[in-house]
């Protein structure tokens, strides 16, 4: 398999009040095309910081972050913006849907911003909402959708530009256990059926258990990996995580 993303000796520091906070320390990580990788750790472990670096939302203090062989940390602000728009699909905990737009309009907004032809947007919205089992909700605005449905719209939006990587930042943090399981199962299905490369951060073993690999972070350092079976075996992941990060 081809390497999609590679972190080389990646570190991130924050300075304030005369103190230095080491959010990430010397991270080395390789992710192959078509893998579902969960990054798991407690609050403050650095997992969201790492995801933000992967998406070009923040810059490392040192090291390299290569996507398809290009170091996105060395790109200009405009180049990183275009990278996020065209090559990375990002899913946020808070959904980030525009309340005045329908589900279909939210899904195709990235295409419209990028100059996509309007006459092709309707068919693209139908394709993507069908993929996440929401074709029947195309005209509904976010306030008419459940939390789980809103996150599925956000996932469809993240796929609009056929990204090389899909990044999910605590994608089920605002959902109950039933809807959380549906979202993790959907991410697993997208990996299996569409060959998506999915990288998701979470502190929850039931979600991480749907991944192929679970990278465990503690205090900004990778302390180990868990080979999950991708079938939601939360007990296996939880036991292994406790040994690594406990």
Phi and psi in degrees as GROMACS dihedral restraints (atoms count N, CA, C in turn):
[ dihedral_restraints ]
;  ai    aj    ak    al  type     phi  dphi    fc
    3     4     5     6     1   -79.3    20    10
    4     5     6     7     1   145.9    20    10
    6     7     8     9     1   -78.5    20    10
    7     8     9    10     1   126.0    20    10
    9    10    11    12     1   -95.4    20    10
   10    11    12    13     1   -43.3    20    10
   12    13    14    15     1  -136.4    20    10
   13    14    15    16     1   139.5    20    10
   15    16    17    18     1  -142.9    20    10
   16    17    18    19     1   124.8    20    10
   18    19    20    21     1  -101.4    20    10
   19    20    21    22     1   130.2    20    10
   21    22    23    24     1  -122.6    20    10
   22    23    24    25     1   111.8    20    10
   24    25    26    27     1    49.7    20    10
   25    26    27    28     1    44.5    20    10
   27    28    29    30     1   -82.4    20    10
   28    29    30    31     1   128.2    20    10
   30    31    32    33     1  -134.6    20    10
   31    32    33    34     1   150.7    20    10
   33    34    35    36     1  -139.4    20    10
   34    35    36    37     1   126.9    20    10
   36    37    38    39     1  -121.9    20    10
   37    38    39    40     1   146.8    20    10
   39    40    41    42     1  -120.0    20    10
   40    41    42    43     1   135.9    20    10
   42    43    44    45     1  -117.6    20    10
   43    44    45    46     1   137.3    20    10
   45    46    47    48     1  -176.1    20    10
   46    47    48    49     1   139.4    20    10
   48    49    50    51     1    62.0    20    10
   49    50    51    52     1    28.5    20    10
   51    52    53    54     1    79.1    20    10
   52    53    54    55     1     4.8    20    10
   54    55    56    57     1  -115.2    20    10
   55    56    57    58     1   155.2    20    10
   57    58    59    60     1  -116.0    20    10
   58    59    60    61     1   124.2    20    10
   60    61    62    63     1  -104.4    20    10
   61    62    63    64     1   121.3    20    10
   63    64    65    66     1   -91.0    20    10
   64    65    66    67     1    93.2    20    10
   66    67    68    69     1   -71.8    20    10
   67    68    69    70     1   -37.1    20    10
   69    70    71    72     1  -138.3    20    10
   70    71    72    73     1   142.1    20    10
   72    73    74    75     1  -130.1    20    10
   73    74    75    76     1   111.6    20    10
   75    76    77    78     1    50.8    20    10
   76    77    78    79     1    54.3    20    10
   78    79    80    81     1   -80.2    20    10
   79    80    81    82     1   126.4    20    10
   81    82    83    84     1  -119.7    20    10
   82    83    84    85     1   122.9    20    10
   84    85    86    87     1  -155.6    20    10
   85    86    87    88     1   134.2    20    10
   87    88    89    90     1  -123.2    20    10
   88    89    90    91     1   132.5    20    10
   90    91    92    93     1  -125.1    20    10
   91    92    93    94     1   129.2    20    10
   93    94    95    96     1   -94.5    20    10
   94    95    96    97     1   158.3    20    10
   96    97    98    99     1   -58.7    20    10
   97    98    99   100     1   133.9    20    10
   99   100   101   102     1    83.1    20    10
  100   101   102   103     1     6.3    20    10
  102   103   104   105     1   -89.3    20    10
  103   104   105   106     1   149.7    20    10
  105   106   107   108     1  -109.0    20    10
  106   107   108   109     1   111.3    20    10
  108   109   110   111     1  -117.0    20    10
  109   110   111   112     1   126.6    20    10
  111   112   113   114     1  -101.3    20    10
  112   113   114   115     1   137.8    20    10
  114   115   116   117     1  -109.3    20    10
  115   116   117   118     1   115.0    20    10
  117   118   119   120     1  -117.3    20    10
  118   119   120   121     1   138.6    20    10
  120   121   122   123     1  -178.4    20    10
  121   122   123   124     1   164.7    20    10
  123   124   125   126     1   -72.7    20    10
  124   125   126   127     1   169.3    20    10
  126   127   128   129     1   -57.6    20    10
  127   128   129   130     1   131.7    20    10
  129   130   131   132     1    87.5    20    10
  130   131   132   133     1     4.6    20    10
  132   133   134   135     1   -78.4    20    10
  133   134   135   136     1   -16.6    20    10
  135   136   137   138     1   104.7    20    10
  136   137   138   139     1     3.9    20    10
  138   139   140   141     1   -67.3    20    10
  139   140   141   142     1   -42.3    20    10
  141   142   143   144     1   -69.4    20    10
  142   143   144   145     1   -35.6    20    10
  144   145   146   147     1   -59.4    20    10
  145   146   147   148     1   -43.8    20    10
  147   148   149   150     1   -62.9    20    10
  148   149   150   151     1   -42.2    20    10
  150   151   152   153     1   -64.3    20    10
  151   152   153   154     1   -39.9    20    10
  153   154   155   156     1   -64.0    20    10
  154   155   156   157     1   -36.1    20    10
  156   157   158   159     1   -66.1    20    10
  157   158   159   160     1   -39.6    20    10
  159   160   161   162     1   -63.2    20    10
  160   161   162   163     1   -31.6    20    10
  162   163   164   165     1   -92.0    20    10
  163   164   165   166     1     3.3    20    10
  165   166   167   168     1    69.6    20    10
  166   167   168   169     1    18.8    20    10
  168   169   170   171     1   -82.2    20    10
  169   170   171   172     1   -17.6    20    10
  171   172   173   174     1  -146.2    20    10
  172   173   174   175     1   165.3    20    10
  174   175   176   177     1  -114.8    20    10
  175   176   177   178     1   141.9    20    10
  177   178   179   180     1   -73.5    20    10
  178   179   180   181     1   158.0    20    10
  180   181   182   183     1   -75.2    20    10
  181   182   183   184     1   -35.8    20    10
  183   184   185   186     1  -156.3    20    10
  184   185   186   187     1   165.3    20    10
  186   187   188   189     1    94.4    20    10
  187   188   189   190     1  -175.8    20    10
  189   190   191   192     1  -126.8    20    10
  190   191   192   193     1   148.7    20    10
  192   193   194   195     1  -130.8    20    10
  193   194   195   196     1   102.5    20    10
  195   196   197   198     1  -101.3    20    10
  196   197   198   199     1   129.2    20    10
  198   199   200   201     1  -122.2    20    10
  199   200   201   202     1   120.3    20    10
  201   202   203   204     1    52.5    20    10
  202   203   204   205     1    37.0    20    10
  204   205   206   207     1    83.3    20    10
  205   206   207   208     1    -5.6    20    10
  207   208   209   210     1  -101.3    20    10
  208   209   210   211     1   133.3    20    10
  210   211   212   213     1   -82.6    20    10
  211   212   213   214     1   101.2    20    10
  213   214   215   216     1   -69.6    20    10
  214   215   216   217     1   -20.6    20    10
  216   217   218   219     1   -72.3    20    10
  217   218   219   220     1   -14.5    20    10
  219   220   221   222     1   -99.2    20    10
  220   221   222   223     1    -0.2    20    10
  222   223   224   225     1   -75.7    20    10
  223   224   225   226     1   157.8    20    10
  225   226   227   228     1   -69.9    20    10
  226   227   228   229     1   165.9    20    10
  228   229   230   231     1   -57.3    20    10
  229   230   231   232     1   -43.2    20    10
  231   232   233   234     1   -64.6    20    10
  232   233   234   235     1   -42.4    20    10
  234   235   236   237     1   -64.4    20    10
  235   236   237   238     1   -38.7    20    10
  237   238   239   240     1   -67.1    20    10
  238   239   240   241     1   -37.0    20    10
  240   241   242   243     1   -61.3    20    10
  241   242   243   244     1   -44.8    20    10
  243   244   245   246     1   -66.1    20    10
  244   245   246   247     1   -36.3    20    10
  246   247   248   249     1   -60.4    20    10
  247   248   249   250     1   -47.1    20    10
  249   250   251   252     1   -64.1    20    10
  250   251   252   253     1   -38.2    20    10
  252   253   254   255     1   -71.2    20    10
  253   254   255   256     1   -34.6    20    10
  255   256   257   258     1  -111.3    20    10
  256   257   258   259     1   -24.1    20    10
  258   259   260   261     1  -121.2    20    10
  259   260   261   262     1   -12.5    20    10
  261   262   263   264     1  -125.9    20    10
  262   263   264   265     1   132.6    20    10
  264   265   266   267     1  -104.8    20    10
  265   266   267   268     1   125.6    20    10
  267   268   269   270     1  -117.3    20    10
  268   269   270   271     1   129.4    20    10
  270   271   272   273     1  -115.0    20    10
  271   272   273   274     1   123.7    20    10
  273   274   275   276     1  -103.6    20    10
  274   275   276   277     1   157.1    20    10
  276   277   278   279     1   -60.6    20    10
  277   278   279   280     1   -37.3    20    10
  279   280   281   282     1   -90.6    20    10
  280   281   282   283     1    12.1    20    10
  282   283   284   285     1    72.8    20    10
  283   284   285   286     1   -49.3    20    10
  285   286   287   288     1    56.7    20    10
  286   287   288   289     1    42.2    20    10
  288   289   290   291     1   -89.1    20    10
  289   290   291   292     1   147.7    20    10
  291   292   293   294     1   -81.8    20    10
  292   293   294   295     1   122.4    20    10
  294   295   296   297     1   -66.1    20    10
  295   296   297   298     1   -22.5    20    10
  297   298   299   300     1   -88.3    20    10
  298   299   300   301     1    -4.3    20    10
  300   301   302   303     1  -106.5    20    10
  301   302   303   304     1   150.5    20    10
  303   304   305   306     1   -73.1    20    10
  304   305   306   307     1   171.2    20    10
  306   307   308   309     1   -57.3    20    10
  307   308   309   310     1   -45.6    20    10
  309   310   311   312     1   -62.9    20    10
  310   311   312   313     1   -41.0    20    10
  312   313   314   315     1   -68.2    20    10
  313   314   315   316     1   -37.3    20    10
  315   316   317   318     1   -63.6    20    10
  316   317   318   319     1   -40.6    20    10
  318   319   320   321     1   -63.5    20    10
  319   320   321   322     1   -42.9    20    10
  321   322   323   324     1   -92.4    20    10
  322   323   324   325     1     1.4    20    10
  324   325   326   327     1   -56.3    20    10
  325   326   327   328     1   -44.0    20    10
  327   328   329   330     1   -58.7    20    10
  328   329   330   331     1   -35.9    20    10
  330   331   332   333     1   -68.9    20    10
  331   332   333   334     1   -39.2    20    10
  333   334   335   336     1   -66.2    20    10
  334   335   336   337     1   -43.7    20    10
  336   337   338   339     1   -61.5    20    10
  337   338   339   340     1   -33.6    20    10
  339   340   341   342     1   -87.3    20    10
  340   341   342   343     1     9.5    20    10
  342   343   344   345     1    87.0    20    10
  343   344   345   346     1    20.6    20    10
  345   346   347   348     1   -67.6    20    10
  346   347   348   349     1   150.2    20    10
  348   349   350   351     1   -70.1    20    10
  349   350   351   352     1   129.8    20    10
  351   352   353   354     1   -61.9    20    10
  352   353   354   355     1   -32.9    20    10
  354   355   356   357     1   -69.8    20    10
  355   356   357   358     1   -14.2    20    10
  357   358   359   360     1   -97.9    20    10
  358   359   360   361     1    -8.0    20    10
  360   361   362   363     1   -70.4    20    10
  361   362   363   364     1   -37.2    20    10
  363   364   365   366     1   -63.0    20    10
  364   365   366   367     1   -44.6    20    10
  366   367   368   369     1   -67.8    20    10
  367   368   369   370     1   -35.2    20    10
  369   370   371   372     1   -66.8    20    10
  370   371   372   373     1   -42.4    20    10
  372   373   374   375     1   -61.4    20    10
  373   374   375   376     1   -42.9    20    10
  375   376   377   378     1   -62.9    20    10
  376   377   378   379     1   -42.4    20    10
  378   379   380   381     1   -61.0    20    10
  379   380   381   382     1   -48.0    20    10
  381   382   383   384     1   -73.7    20    10
  382   383   384   385     1   -38.5    20    10
  384   385   386   387     1   -70.0    20    10
  385   386   387   388     1   -31.1    20    10
  387   388   389   390     1   -65.5    20    10
  388   389   390   391     1   -37.5    20    10
  390   391   392   393     1   -60.1    20    10
  391   392   393   394     1   -35.6    20    10
  393   394   395   396     1  -102.1    20    10
  394   395   396   397     1    18.7    20    10
  396   397   398   399     1    61.8    20    10
  397   398   399   400     1    39.8    20    10
  399   400   401   402     1  -130.9    20    10
  400   401   402   403     1    25.7    20    10
  402   403   404   405     1   -59.9    20    10
  403   404   405   406     1   -30.4    20    10
  405   406   407   408     1   -78.3    20    10
  406   407   408   409     1    -2.3    20    10
  408   409   410   411     1  -117.4    20    10
  409   410   411   412     1    19.9    20    10
  411   412   413   414     1   -57.4    20    10
  412   413   414   415     1   -38.4    20    10
  414   415   416   417     1   -90.1    20    10
  415   416   417   418     1    -2.8    20    10
  417   418   419   420     1   -81.1    20    10
  418   419   420   421     1   140.4    20    10
  420   421   422   423     1   -85.4    20    10
  421   422   423   424     1   161.9    20    10
  423   424   425   426     1   -51.8    20    10
  424   425   426   427     1   -38.0    20    10
  426   427   428   429     1   -66.2    20    10
  427   428   429   430     1   -16.8    20    10
  429   430   431   432     1   -93.9    20    10
  430   431   432   433     1     3.0    20    10
  432   433   434   435     1  -111.8    20    10
  433   434   435   436     1   149.6    20    10
  435   436   437   438     1   -71.2    20    10
  436   437   438   439     1   168.3    20    10
  438   439   440   441     1   -59.0    20    10
  439   440   441   442     1   -42.7    20    10
  441   442   443   444     1   -63.9    20    10
  442   443   444   445     1   -39.2    20    10
  444   445   446   447     1   -67.1    20    10
  445   446   447   448     1   -39.6    20    10
  447   448   449   450     1   -61.5    20    10
  448   449   450   451     1   -40.3    20    10
  450   451   452   453     1   -69.9    20    10
  451   452   453   454     1   -32.4    20    10
  453   454   455   456     1   -67.2    20    10
  454   455   456   457     1   -36.1    20    10
  456   457   458   459     1   -62.5    20    10
  457   458   459   460     1   -42.3    20    10
  459   460   461   462     1   -63.2    20    10
  460   461   462   463     1   -36.6    20    10
  462   463   464   465     1   -66.6    20    10
  463   464   465   466     1   -43.9    20    10
  465   466   467   468     1   -59.5    20    10
  466   467   468   469     1   -41.4    20    10
  468   469   470   471     1   -62.2    20    10
  469   470   471   472     1   -39.6    20    10
  471   472   473   474     1   -64.6    20    10
  472   473   474   475     1   -22.0    20    10
  474   475   476   477     1   -94.3    20    10
  475   476   477   478     1    -1.9    20    10
  477   478   479   480     1   -58.5    20    10
  478   479   480   481     1   -37.4    20    10
  480   481   482   483     1   -99.8    20    10
  481   482   483   484     1    20.5    20    10
  483   484   485   486     1    49.0    20    10
  484   485   486   487     1    59.9    20    10
  486   487   488   489     1   -68.5    20    10
  487   488   489   490     1   155.4    20    10
  489   490   491   492     1   -74.6    20    10
  490   491   492   493     1   -31.4    20    10
  492   493   494   495     1  -135.1    20    10
  493   494   495   496     1   146.0    20    10
  495   496   497   498     1  -114.9    20    10
  496   497   498   499     1   121.3    20    10
  498   499   500   501     1  -110.3    20    10
  499   500   501   502     1   126.6    20    10
  501   502   503   504     1  -122.4    20    10
  502   503   504   505     1   119.7    20    10
  504   505   506   507     1  -101.5    20    10
  505   506   507   508     1   100.9    20    10
  507   508   509   510     1    45.9    20    10
  508   509   510   511     1    59.7    20    10
  510   511   512   513     1   -65.6    20    10
  511   512   513   514     1   -15.5    20    10
  513   514   515   516     1  -115.9    20    10
  514   515   516   517     1    16.5    20    10
  516   517   518   519     1   -62.8    20    10
  517   518   519   520     1   -24.5    20    10
  519   520   521   522     1  -105.9    20    10
  520   521   522   523     1    15.6    20    10
  522   523   524   525     1  -118.4    20    10
  523   524   525   526     1   156.3    20    10
  525   526   527   528     1   -77.6    20    10
  526   527   528   529     1   175.4    20    10
  528   529   530   531     1   -63.6    20    10
  529   530   531   532     1   -38.2    20    10
  531   532   533   534     1   -66.3    20    10
  532   533   534   535     1   -47.9    20    10
  534   535   536   537     1   -70.5    20    10
  535   536   537   538     1   -30.5    20    10
  537   538   539   540     1   -61.1    20    10
  538   539   540   541     1   -46.8    20    10
  540   541   542   543     1   -60.3    20    10
  541   542   543   544     1   -38.7    20    10
  543   544   545   546     1   -63.1    20    10
  544   545   546   547     1   -39.7    20    10
  546   547   548   549     1   -67.7    20    10
  547   548   549   550     1   -44.7    20    10
  549   550   551   552     1   -64.8    20    10
  550   551   552   553     1   -38.7    20    10
  552   553   554   555     1   -64.7    20    10
  553   554   555   556     1   -36.3    20    10
  555   556   557   558     1   -65.8    20    10
  556   557   558   559     1   -44.6    20    10
  558   559   560   561     1   -61.5    20    10
  559   560   561   562     1   -38.2    20    10
  561   562   563   564     1   -62.7    20    10
  562   563   564   565     1   -43.1    20    10
  564   565   566   567     1   -65.5    20    10
  565   566   567   568     1   -39.0    20    10
  567   568   569   570     1   -63.7    20    10
  568   569   570   571     1   -36.4    20    10
  570   571   572   573     1   -66.3    20    10
  571   572   573   574     1   -45.4    20    10
  573   574   575   576     1   -68.9    20    10
  574   575   576   577     1   -45.2    20    10
  576   577   578   579     1   -90.8    20    10
  577   578   579   580     1   -29.8    20    10
  579   580   581   582     1  -112.5    20    10
  580   581   582   583     1    -3.2    20    10
  582   583   584   585     1    69.3    20    10
  583   584   585   586     1    24.5    20    10
  585   586   587   588     1   -66.9    20    10
  586   587   588   589     1   146.7    20    10
  588   589   590   591     1   -97.9    20    10
  589   590   591   592     1   110.9    20    10
  591   592   593   594     1  -112.2    20    10
  592   593   594   595     1   130.4    20    10
  594   595   596   597     1  -125.4    20    10
  595   596   597   598     1   117.1    20    10
  597   598   599   600     1  -127.5    20    10
  598   599   600   601     1   136.1    20    10
  600   601   602   603     1  -100.2    20    10
  601   602   603   604     1   141.8    20    10
  603   604   605   606     1  -161.0    20    10
  604   605   606   607     1   159.5    20    10
  606   607   608   609     1  -110.9    20    10
  607   608   609   610     1     7.9    20    10
  609   610   611   612     1  -110.0    20    10
  610   611   612   613     1   123.1    20    10
  612   613   614   615     1   -61.6    20    10
  613   614   615   616     1   -39.2    20    10
  615   616   617   618     1   -59.4    20    10
  616   617   618   619     1   -32.0    20    10
  618   619   620   621     1   -80.0    20    10
  619   620   621   622     1   -47.0    20    10
  621   622   623   624     1   -59.0    20    10
  622   623   624   625     1   -26.4    20    10
  624   625   626   627     1   -67.5    20    10
  625   626   627   628     1   -12.7    20    10
  627   628   629   630     1   -86.3    20    10
  628   629   630   631     1    -4.5    20    10
  630   631   632   633     1   -85.0    20    10
  631   632   633   634     1   167.6    20    10
  633   634   635   636     1   -82.1    20    10
  634   635   636   637     1   -39.2    20    10
  636   637   638   639     1  -131.7    20    10
  637   638   639   640     1   143.6    20    10
  639   640   641   642     1  -121.1    20    10
  640   641   642   643     1   112.6    20    10
  642   643   644   645     1   -91.4    20    10
  643   644   645   646     1   124.3    20    10
  645   646   647   648     1  -102.8    20    10
  646   647   648   649     1   123.5    20    10
  648   649   650   651     1  -107.9    20    10
  649   650   651   652     1   142.1    20    10
  651   652   653   654     1  -145.9    20    10
  652   653   654   655     1   124.0    20    10
  654   655   656   657     1    52.5    20    10
  655   656   657   658     1    40.5    20    10
  657   658   659   660     1    79.4    20    10
  658   659   660   661     1     9.2    20    10
  660   661   662   663     1  -125.5    20    10
  661   662   663   664     1   141.5    20    10
  663   664   665   666     1   -76.1    20    10
  664   665   666   667     1   118.6    20    10
  666   667   668   669     1  -102.0    20    10
  667   668   669   670     1    -2.9    20    10
  669   670   671   672     1   158.2    20    10
  670   671   672   673     1   176.9    20    10
  672   673   674   675     1  -131.2    20    10
  673   674   675   676     1   151.7    20    10
  675   676   677   678     1  -118.8    20    10
  676   677   678   679     1   129.5    20    10
  678   679   680   681     1   -88.9    20    10
  679   680   681   682     1   103.3    20    10
  681   682   683   684     1   -88.0    20    10
  682   683   684   685     1   163.9    20    10
  684   685   686   687     1   -95.4    20    10
  685   686   687   688     1    -1.9    20    10
  687   688   689   690     1    74.3    20    10
  688   689   690   691     1     9.1    20    10
  690   691   692   693     1  -112.7    20    10
  691   692   693   694     1    11.7    20    10
  693   694   695   696     1    83.2    20    10
  694   695   696   697     1    26.9    20    10
  696   697   698   699     1   -79.1    20    10
  697   698   699   700     1    81.6    20    10
  699   700   701   702     1   -65.4    20    10
  700   701   702   703     1   -33.5    20    10
  702   703   704   705     1   -63.3    20    10
  703   704   705   706     1   -41.6    20    10
  705   706   707   708     1   -61.6    20    10
  706   707   708   709     1   -47.9    20    10
  708   709   710   711     1   -66.5    20    10
  709   710   711   712     1   -43.1    20    10
  711   712   713   714     1   -62.5    20    10
  712   713   714   715     1   -42.4    20    10
  714   715   716   717     1   -65.9    20    10
  715   716   717   718     1   -43.5    20    10
  717   718   719   720     1   -68.0    20    10
  718   719   720   721     1   -38.3    20    10
  720   721   722   723     1   -63.5    20    10
  721   722   723   724     1   -41.6    20    10
  723   724   725   726     1   -60.9    20    10
  724   725   726   727     1   -38.9    20    10
  726   727   728   729     1   -66.2    20    10
  727   728   729   730     1   -37.0    20    10
  729   730   731   732     1   -81.6    20    10
  730   731   732   733     1   -40.7    20    10
  732   733   734   735     1  -113.0    20    10
  733   734   735   736     1    -5.6    20    10
